[in-house]
Amino acid sequence: MPNIKSAKKRVLVTETKNARNRSALAEVKTSVRKLNAAIENGEKANAQEIFRETSKLLDQAVSAGRMHLNTAANKKSGFAKRINAMA
């Protein structure tokens, strides 16, 4: 446990940011799971709607520095391919 005042503050700030980042990434993962389920069930219209929401969440995660740009782009590209391949 830190003894210096600024070090104590850094611990608190780090915990707060860590919780915020985990929550945001959990929201992204949940959205990805919903999208995967919609694609597997063959619900194209539903999948397209969820894809828009998921893309927005991925872009927000990138802009906040929670996820790498290429990771998000790779996920979005893969989902777009899978949705477009649906009959």
N, C-alpha and C positions, 0 to 999 in steps of 0.2 A: 504494500500500500504506500502510495507516495506521501511524502511529508511536506513538500513545497506546494504552496497555494496554486500556482499555475499548473503544476502537474496533476493536482486533484481535479482542477477544472477540465483539463484535457481528458481525463478518464471519463468524466460525466458526459462531455461533448461527444466523445467517441462512442459511448454506449448509446446515446440518442441517435447519432447518425447510423450506427450499425443496425439499430432496430428499424429505422426508417427504410434503409436499403433492403433489409431482409423482407419487410412487408411489401415493398414495391416489386421485388423479384418474385415473391410468392404469388402476387397478383398476376404477373406475366405467366408464370408456370401454370396457374389455374386456367387462364385464358387459352394457353396452348393445349392443355388437356381437353378443354371443351371443343376446340377446333379439331383436334385429332379424332375425337368421338364423332363429331358431325361428319367428317370426311369418311370415316369407316362405316357409318350408317347410310352413306349415300345421299345425305340431305344437302344438295348443292346450294339451294337458296339460303338455307340456314348457315352453311359453311361460309358462304360469301360474306354474310353479315358479321359473323364472328371473326372472320379474317380481317375485316376493316377495323374492328375493335382491337384485335391482337396486334395489328400493324401499328396502330396508334400507341399502344402500351410499349411495344418494342422501341419505337422511335423516342418515346419519352424516357425510357431507361437509358438509351444511348446518350441523349442530350444531358441527362443528369450524371453521366459517367458511371452508371451502374453496370453497363454492359458494353462490350466492344462493338464498334460499328460493323465490322465484318461478320460477327456472330449474328447480329440482328438481321443483316442483309441476307445471310445464308439461310436463316430460318424463314424469312419472308419469301425468298425465292423458292424454297422447297415447298412451302404451303401453296404458293401460287401455281406451281407445276401440278401438284396433286389435285387442286380444285379444278384447274382447266382440263385435266385428264378425265374428270368425271363425266359420265354420259348424260 
